[in-house]
Amino acid sequence: MWAVLAGTFTLRFSTGLTGAMLGAYLAQLPDHGGPRVDSIVVGIFAATFFLAELILSPIFGILSDRLGHHRVMLYGPAFGAVAVILTGLTTNLVVLGGTRWLEGASTAASVPSILGFIAIVTASDEGLRGKMSARFEGATLLGLGLGFAVAPIAFEVLGPVAFFANAVMYGVSFAIFWTVADPTGEKEAIRAPHVGFRRYLDLIRSSHVWLLAPTWIAVNASIGLWFSQSIFQFARANPDFPEQVLMRGFSAGEISRAAVVIGVVFGLGLLYWGDRFKNMRRTTIILYGILGGGALVAAGLVINHGEGIPIAIALVAAAVAAFGLFVMAGATPAALGLLADISERFPHDRGAIMGLYSVFLAVGQIAGALIGGFAAQARGIDGMLVATAILLAVALLPLSQLRRGEDALTTAPEAAS
């Protein structure tokens, strides 16, 4: 299990590093002989990554049930290494869009297989499931966050050569996943009958799944909006919005330090809420996370228009933002825990079921990337904050229905294969 978490961290570090360096690369692409790029193109590139994840993750989830979870884990680093090598070799937007597809395939192969592995190992231990759901999210977001933090400096120092260095990190992930042993019961699960593709489509359309989907998609969209746009927006001064403090351009070091602080706060939140699974309902944790995100947005608006305000108000706004981020961190492991509960109804097809994580994530991230691109183009950071608030409000709407059906996610009988 620790090897799986370590491989998740290094793989997501490479993914975050690539995505953030690509943001810096696109911002400076004319300096490297390429065309000028605007916010909408950045959003389309981010959406392309998640479109690949959306389409391919169910396929790799089904493969992991038939071939073995840790075997399919190995595909992710291989796809990622090819993607970053190609990225460092070109300024052509079509080719760069293709590398986004390969990066999406990397995540599509790794996430369902890793989550299927976690689901089978934690099947008989509710407390362990909560901890491992949080640790998976922690390894994922810590890796992505550290990649975001390192990316501006790495690209500033090495330029496009930094993409080649990242290929080595993908090799490290491959080596770690290579050491993972088969979990107890996996050989029997591989030999058992599995859901076919048509049965899988029926599962996706089932009421149990769609109790969870709307809220999780909207939460992922609110997060994806920032992952797709933040580096690009913070790395350059934008004279179109002189009244916005966060639109005046920041150095690579400033962006990296901010990313480290955000990652630490979010990581602490994941650890805290992951330990609440035994004592709190999943939907309660999700509700708190959405409300925490709302507090973060309000504080962000104050900070973005904070020039000339008393330092005490600025400090209070920063504290509220940090607290909101800490609370918001609980939403993703709680939703992941609910999906793992659904997988208990299909014990031989955990990879296929956990592949829905990537489906929900990808739909949300695609929506967030596209919404973020247009919001940033229209109103800069203010636009991104307002769009985040709207997405969180959308996430809140179906939560009461999800709460009423929460018990059904775990008590429904196992479906036929």
N, C-alpha and C positions, 0 to 999 in steps of 0.2 A: 504493500500500500504506500509506503514512504517513497519507493522508487517511482510509482505512478505520479505521486504529488510532485516529486522533484522534476520528473520529465515534463509534467504540466507547466511548472514554473518556467523552466528553460525554454520550452516551446513557445509559451505565450510571451516571454521576454523577447524572443526573436520576432514574433508577430507584431508586438507593440513597437519594437525598434524599427522594423520595416515601415509600418504605417506612418509613424511620426517622422522618420527620415524622409519618406516620400512627400509628406506635407512640406517640409523644408526644401526638398528638391524641387517640387512644383513651384514654390514661391520664388525660387531662383532659377528656374529652368531657362529663361533667356540668356543668363550668364553662362550656361553650359551648351548653348547652341540650339536650344529648343524654343517652342512658341510660348507666348504669354498665356497664363492660365488664370481663370477667375474662380470665384467661390462655387459656382454651379458645377464646373468641371470637377472640382475637388469632391463635391457631394456625389456626383455620378460615379467617380472612381471608388469611393467608399461603398456605394450601393452595389457596385459590381462585385466586390469582395463578398458581401453578404448574400447576393443573389446566387453565387456559386455555392455558398454554404447551405442556403435554403434548398437548392435542387439536389445537391449531392449527399447531404448528411443522412437522409433516410436510406439511401442506397448503401452507404458505408455502415450504417447501423445494422442493417439486415446482414451484410457480409460479416460483421463482427460476431453475430450470433452463430453463423455457420462455420467460420474459420477460426474463431478464438479472438477474444478482445485484444490481448496484447499483441497479436500478430498484425491486426489492422492499425494499431497505434503507430506502427513503424512507417506507414504510408505518409503520415502527416509531415514529419521532418524531411522526407525525401521531396515531396512537392514543394515545401517551403524553400529548400536549398536551391532548387532550379529557379524558383521565382525571383529570389534576391540576386542571383547571378545575372539573370536577364535584365533586371531593373538597373543594375550598375553599368550595363553595356549600352543603354539606349536613352534617347530623349524623345523618341517617337511616341505620341500619345496612344496610338492604337496598340503598340507593343506593351506599353506600360499598363494599359487596360487589361491586356492578356495576363500580365503578371499578377494583377489583382484577382483574376479568376483562379490562377494557380494557388495563391495564398488562401483563397476561400476554400479550395479543395483540401489544402493542408488542415485547416480547422475542421472541415466536414468529416475528414477521416479520423481525426484524433478525438474529438469531443464525444461522439456517441460511444466509441469503443471504451474510452476512459470512464464515462459515466455508467456504462453497462457493467464494467468491472467493479466499480464502487457499489452499484446496486446489488450485485450478487454477493459481495463480501459482507455487506451490512444488512442482509435480508432478515437476520434474526436479532438484531440489536438496534433498537430505536435511538438510544443515546449516541451510539457510534455513527448511525446514519446522519444525525444532526451535525455532529462534529465533522464528519467527512464531507458533507455537503458544504459546510462553511469553509473547510480547509481547501476544497476544490475551488470554490469561488475566490478564496483568499490567494491561492497559488496562481489562479488565472489573472485576477486583477492586480496582484502584486507584480507578477511578471509583466503584464501590460503596462502598469504604471512605471515600473523601473525602466522598461523599454522606452516609454515616453520621456522619462527623465534623462536618460543617457543620450537619446537620439539627437537633440539639438547640438550638444557638444561633440558627439561622434561625427556628425555630418560637417560641423564647422571645422574640425581638425582634419578629417580624412576626405571629405567630399564624397563623390560617388563610390570611392574605394571602400567606404564603410559598409556598403551592401555586400561586398565580397567577404569582409570579415564576419558579417552576420551569417554567412553560409557555414562557417565553422561552428557557430553556436547551434545551428540546426543539426550538425553532425553530433554534437554533445547530446542533444535530445534523443537522437536515434540510438546512441550507445546506451543511454539510461533505459529506454524502453526495451532494448534488447535483453536486459537483465531481469525483466518482470516474469515471474512464474505464473502458471495457470492457477486461478483460484479454485478452491474446493467446489466440486459440482459442475465445473465448466465442461468437462469432457462429456458428462451425461447430457448436459444441455445442448451441446453441439450435435449429438446423435439423435436428440428428440425431434419430433415434428415441429415445424416453425410456421408462423403466419406467412402466407403468400402476399404478393404485392397488392392484390385486390383486397385481401383481408386487412392489410395495413391501411389502405385508403379508407375502408370502413371504420377502422379504429380512429383515424384522424377526425372523421366526421361525427364521432360518438359524443353524446352529451357530457360524458365524464371529462373528456379532453377539453371541450369548449366551455366548460365551467372555468377553466384555468386560463385559456388562451387570451381573451381580450385584455385582462389586467396585465399579464406578463408581457404581452406585445407592446402595450403602451409604456410600461416602465422601461423596457429595453429601448424603445424609441427615444425616451427622454435622456437616457444615458448615451445612446449612439449618436445623438445630435452633437454632443460635446467631443466624443472620440473622433468624429470625422472632421470637425471644424476648428477645434481649439488651438492646435499648434499653428495652423495656417493663419488664423486671425491674430494670435498673440505675437507672431514672429515678424509682423510688419505694421508700420504705422499707417493708419487710414485717415487721410485728411477729410473724408466725407462726414466723419462723426467726431468733430473736435471736442464736443461736450462729454464724450465717454472716456473715462480715465483708462479703461482696459483696452482701448483701441489706439493707444499711442506708441505701440511697438516696444517689445521687451527683448533683452539680450538672451542668448542661449543659456547662460548661467542662471538668470532670473527665472526662466521658464522651467529649467530643470529643478531648481530648489522648490518652486511652487508644486511641481509634480510629486516630489518626494513627500512634502507635507500632506498633500491630498491622499497619496497612497498610504501613508502611515495612519491617518485618521480613518480612512475607509477600511483598512485592514483590521484595526482595533474593533471597529464596528462589526465586521464579519465574525471575529472571534467571540465577541460578546453575544451576539444574537444566535450564533450557532449552538451555544450552550443553553439556549432557552427552549429548545425543541420539546423537552420533556414536560415543561411547565406552562407553555403558552401554545395557543392554537396558531397554526401557520398563517391563517388569514389575519390574525391580530398583528403579527409581526409585519405582514405586508402593509396593513393599514398604517401602522406607525411609520414605516418606510416612506410611504407616499406623503404623509404629513410632514415628515422630516425634509423631503425634497421640496415641498412648498416653502418651508422656512428658509431653506438654502437659496431659493430663487429670490425671495423678498430681500434677504441680506445682500445678495449679489447685485440687485438693483441699487441699493443704497451705496455699496462700494463703487459701482460703476459711475455714479454721479456724486462721488464723495469729495471732489476737489473743494477745499475751503471749509469743510464741515469740521466741528471740534474733534480732536483726536479721540476723546472718550466715546463719541458716537461711532467712529470708525472701528474702534476696538470691540465695541459691543456687536456691531454688524459682523465683524470677523469671527467672533465667538459663536454667534448664532449660525453663521454659515458652517463652521466646523461641527457644531452639534447636529445641525440638520443633515450633514453628510454622514456623520456617525450613525444616526438613526436610519437614514435611507439605506445604509449598507445591509440591513437585515432583510430587505425585500427579496433579493435574488436567491440567497440560500433557502429561504422559506418556500419560494416557488419551486425551487429545485427539489426540496424535500417532498412537496406534493406530487411532483412528477415521479419521483422514486416510489412513492406509495402506489401510484397507478401501476407501475411496473410489476408489483407483486401479483397482479391479476394475470400476468403473462411471464411466468418465471423462466421460460425457455427463450424468450424474445426481449430480454432487457435492453440489449443494444438498440433494437428497433424502436422500443418505446422511448428510451433516453435520447434517441435521435431527434425526438420532438423538441428537446431543449434547443437544439440548433435551429430547428424550423421556426420556433417562436422568437428566438434571438435574432435570426436573420431577417424575418419579417419586420420586427421592431427596429433593427438597425438600418435596414433599407429605408424605412419610413423616416427614421430620425436623420439619416444622412441627407436625404432629399429635402426634408423640411428645414433642416439646419442650413443647407446651402441657400435656399431662397430667403430664409429669415435673416441670415447674416448679410446677404446682398442688400436686403431692404433696409434693415435697421441695426446692423452690426451686432454687438454683444447684447444690447437691449432686445433686439429681435430674437436672439437665441434664448434669452431668459424668459421672455413672454411665451415663446413656443414651448419651452420646457414646462411652464405652468399649465398650459392648455393640455399637453400630453398627460401630465399627472392627474389633472381633473378627469380626463377620459379614463385613466386607469382606475380611478376611484368609483366610477359609475357602476361597473358590473361586480364590484367587490362584495356587495351584500348577497347577491345571488351565489357567488362562489362560496361565501361563508355558510349559506344554508345547505349547499351540496357538499361541504367539505368531508363529512363523515362517509358519504357514498364513495368517495375516492378510494377509501381503504377497506370498506366492508363489502363491496360488490364481489360476487363470486368470480372465479377465474373463467375467462372466456374460452371457448373452444378454439383449438388450433385451426 
